[in-house]
């Protein structure tokens, strides 16, 4: 087995992973009204006939990587595929982020 580099080792020893996992499980067990809910609404039709566009084809990862913080619930819906958030999610959402390609 290879050794961890010093940076990864510092992170691994600084974070109490069992505690973090327990707190995360407790957070997601809360009712929606007590969670910090955000909705990411895409309008992204299937693009099987076009080449991969790293920005367009990875929007959820891009937005979650930049904006999502600990103790937040992010829900992804794609309106181009008929996916829309249910009323209880909308009612409890603190924000809705919509990402549409320029061509639409």
N, C-alpha and C positions, 0 to 999 in steps of 0.2 A: 504494500500500500504506500502511495506517495505521501509525503509530509505536506501539511498545509503551509501556505506562505504566511509570513508574519502578519500581514494585514488581516487575512481571513481568520487566523488564529486569535487575534485581538478581538475581532467581532464576536467570534464563537464563545470566547470566555467572558465578554462584557454583557452578553444578553442571556437572560434566564429564559431559555426556550420553553421549558415546561410551564412556567408561569405565564408566558406570552400566549401559549396555546390555550391554556385554561381561560384566561381573560378574553381571548378572541371567541372561544366557544360560548362563554357567558354573554358576550355582546350580541352574537347572532341569535341567541335564544330569547332576547328581549322582544317585546311586541314592536311592530313597525313604528308605532307612535313614539317609541323611546330610542329609535335608531336615527343616525344621521344619514338620510337617504338622498341619493343623487341619481338622476336618470341620464343616461347617454342615449340619445335618439339619433340613429343613423338613417340615411336614405341611400342604401348601398345595394343596387341590384347585382345579381350574379354577373361576373365578368369573365366567364370561362374562355371567351373568344379574344381576349385582349392580354397583352403581356402584364406581368406582375408590376404593380406600382407600389413601392415600399411605403410611401406615405398613405395613400388611399386604402391599400389593402390591410393596413395594420392600425387603423384609427383607434380601436378599443385599447390596444396595448399602449399606444402613444398617449392617449388621454389619461388612462389609469396611471401610467408611469409618471406623468407630470403632475397631475392634480390630486389623485387619491391619497388620503391620509389615513392613519390608523384610526380605527373606530368609525369608519364610514362604510356604508353599504352602497355600492354602485350597481345599478341594473342596466343592462344593455338591451335595446329593442331596435329592430330594423324595420322601419315602416315600408320599405320597398318589398319586404317579404310578408307584409301584413301583420307585423308584430307591433303591439302597442301596450303601454303599461296599464295594468288594471287600476280601477278607481282607488283602491286602498293604498297603492304605491304612490299614485299621483297626489292623493290627499296628504300623505305624510312626507312627501319629497321637500327637501330644502332648496333644491335647484334642478333645473333641466338644462343639459348641454346638448345642443343639436349640431350635428356635423353633416353638411351636405356638400357633395362635390360641386365644383364651379359650373359644370356643364348642365346642372339641373335648375 
